[in-house]
Amino acid sequence: MPEKSPIFPIFSKRLVVIIMESDELLYHRYLDGDESGLRELMERYGNSLTLYINGIIHDLQDSEDLMIEAFARMMAKKPKIYNHGFKAYLFKIGRNLGLRYEAKNRRQCFFGFEDLEKEPQGAELVEDVLGKKELGTTLRFAMEKINIDYREAMYLLYFEGMTHAEAARVMNKTEKQIDNLAYRGKKALRPILEKEGITGAQYR
């Protein structure tokens, strides 16, 4: 009697599961002498950190240089990092470098979004637009009209996906202050976006 084929052939094949290593695990791999840990972290955060710094200094080429410097300083200092703190620590270094650069060159810190694209659709909720990580002409225009601290807090929370605790570490503020900045930022955005056809939403 011929052998029956399995009902679900896919289950008869080897199942390969790919698990992405945490930032902290990659960081400790580097500290243990594995250079690939640093390469993977730079691939993971190089672009986003560059755009974040560029929001401060408005010079993409120099932002790339400061991004590399931020990684270099972190790896030279070798701080002890636990509990998902790598990204916040790295962005805090990048922020400090950007602010120092901005002060040295006497430029105003507007925290802009020139390099982020995609246009939100009309009749969307403010919360939905922020949640989609889209910053087209309309949202960029609106964000440039609100308080600088509101913009930065919302960028870290909504576009970098940080927790309130992580954003607080980056901006040297308390979690409550970050919560208030995000609340006020959404409140300030609402009338500006509604004029562009993007509907209102609950502030919290």
Secondary structure as UniProt FT lines:
FT   HELIX           9..12
FT   HELIX           23..31
FT   TURN            32..33
FT   HELIX           35..57
FT   HELIX           60..77
FT   HELIX           86..104
FT   TURN            105..106
FT   TURN            114..115
FT   TURN            122..123
FT   HELIX           126..131
FT   TURN            132..133
FT   HELIX           137..143
FT   TURN            144..145
FT   HELIX           148..154
FT   HELIX           155..159
FT   HELIX           164..171
FT   HELIX           175..194
FT   TURN            195..197
//
